[in-house]
Amino acid sequence: MPKRPPPQEEPPDESWMATFADAITLLMAFFVMLLTFADYDIPAFDEAAAAIAERVSGTAQPSPTQTMRLELEEAMYEMNADQAVEISKNSRGITIEIRGGAFFVPGSAKIREAAIPVLEGIAAKMSAPRYRCFYIETIGHTDDVPIQSSAFPSNWELSSSRAAAIVRFFSQNDIESTRMKAAGFAETKPKVPNTDPNGVPIPENRATNRRIEIKVERMNLEDQKKCNETDNLKKMIQEIGETKQPS
């Protein structure tokens, strides 16, 4: 009887090597980034960390900035304010753009009553403990129509006063003043042309340029440390106060 040939051994399954190699490459790039930059780019750091977590675990892990954007978009949609509020991502974080005509009385820095609930909704998200180590910069813009009044000699005063009004509102709604700053650019940075090539005004574009930009971005590592230390101190003081309350 002829001998049967020995059974052929199946080659080992090495399909996992591709995923493993991708993960190692991402980790290497991640640590190279840490060693290369003396002043860390916190938003890029968050994005890289989220990408690595997704590659290793197989599930999407949104960064804190992405989570904030999704929460704000959902809140604006539920309040039917998504037509007056636009939320976008930029290289440093997110930008919340609100239309000046919908939020302010024309020619003034007075916030409309109808806009207050929307601003309260934005403040409620940004004042959450998980976002307390984010900076908030509010920038006012106007169109090119000159203004001259006792309160606002020019568009510089109007744009900066509107930005300050938003910051003051946020400060009154549990957002720390140390996280915020306000600036006014007047008509110097239009989003779209105020007039056509013949110099004819475009009312829709002027309305678009009358806006407030709220730029939100993570603090740098040094300021995050101070932020966390302040938070820990507040918690300690609160705990001491609770223990001293009579039972």
Number of C-alpha atoms within 10 A of each C-alpha: 3 4 5 6 6 6 6 6 6 6 6 6 7 7 8 8 10 10 12 13 11 14 19 14 12 19 16 12 13 16 10 11 16 14 10 9 9 8 10 14 17 16 21 14 15 17 17 18 18 18 20 21 17 15 17 16 10 10 11 13 17 17 17 18 20 16 13 20 21 13 14 22 20 13 18 20 13 10 12 12 17 17 11 17 21 16 19 12 14 12 9 15 21 21 21 19 18 23 19 24 17 19 24 20 13 12 15 14 22 14 20 13 11 11 14 13 12 20 18 15 15 19 19 16 18 24 18 13 9 11 17 19 23 23 20 25 18 24 25 30 29 29 24 18 11 12 15 12 10 6 13 16 12 15 24 20 20 25 29 22 22 28 27 21 19 22 24 16 17 22 17 13 17 13 21 15 13 10 17 20 16 20 20 22 18 23 21 13 12 19 15 14 18 22 15 10 8 6 9 9 15 13 12 12 17 21 17 20 25 23 28 26 21 23 22 25 21 22 20 16 14 9 14 15 13 13 18 13 12 12 14 12 12 12 12 12 10 11 11 11 10 11 9 8 7 5 5
